[in-house]
């Protein structure tokens, strides 16, 4: 038997102190039940531990993968008969998408088995940036791009200010600090446009650069350290 916070630290999820905070906040489950009290002990060979909704495997090496997602794939671990992003990655350990790109969108997706990193990249309370290149069916005016930068109304709530820059007549870049469902597409629709291509090129400190579509690679130690520092890990 081992204390839960020690197990989480040994599994590489977070430090013991951080594990205690996550337990008190109700982010850890054991055998399907939320554990929010200190002193719980588990048997790693029997008990199923989940952190931030993801299973924790003791002793598994930390894996962080950058994928250039092509169109036609679902950002999920399972989805009936449709193709999922994990079909593109050939590794023996289980990883999970940190954030989503809709089926028609392409670009940078991080796959990880680090629960703390996954949580920081997906929870709306953390202000990391996501940068996209957007193509539209017809040109958007400077006024429309200005509205995207200032914020537009989606479902009764105005989007947060964004950085917007024009690429050419029918394409622009946008940097967001939030991640609502299909946000970029809905923002463009709100100013009278239609997205024909959406490509993510950056998440926090990670940049896609020249990684070919459908290809993946592991993050370098330097990239991992820089990403974690930027997210406060």
Phi, psi and omega in degrees: 000148182216144178297144186301315182294329177289320177300314181297321179292316180294331179280356177083014180287316183187180176285166179298318180298316177295323179299319179299319179295320180293324178296312180298329181278358177079025183266358184243135176240146173234121182053041175086355182249138178293133175248119181233019178237149177284162174094356181288135176246146181229161174254106184302337181278345185239314187280144178259116182253134176237135175240124180058032178085004182239140178297145178250127180250120181294135174082354179289136178293148177291132182233125177230120188236134172263126180239137170265095186292128173274166175294153176096359180247143178269135178278071185209164177273343176202144179197066175051239185266353183278156179287140178241161185296332180293342175296339184271348188245124183253085175223159183275339181269152181279132175231165185227144177293131176265093186094172186230153164235133181294167189304323184276348182272159183230172171113203191293125173223133177261131174248130185212158170247012178270108184299319181294319179295316178302316181297314182297328182275344184247338182282135185292349182281350181257132192266041178285153184270148172231127185246134183232148167257131189235132171248142182238158181294326177223157184299142172264140180288164175300325178296319180295318178296323177297322177294320177299321181291321182283330182121138179237159183277121176232117179052045174081006181223132183282136177292155180289153177307142183229159172270126182231134177221141181278138175262306174206197188300323186240022177212151179207166175250149178218138179244119182250155172241020175217171185213066176286165182300123179049042190298311184298315180299317181290326177296315180296319177299325182294337178256016173090014180248181178220128179281128176254341176205137181224123189225119179272130183246348182207143168228117182054240181268356183275131178240136183292319181056232189256023177295124184296154178300133180084355181264161178216161175206157175284146174293147173286165177300320180295318179297318180296315180297317180296319179297312182297319179298318181295335181262004178078025179261000000 
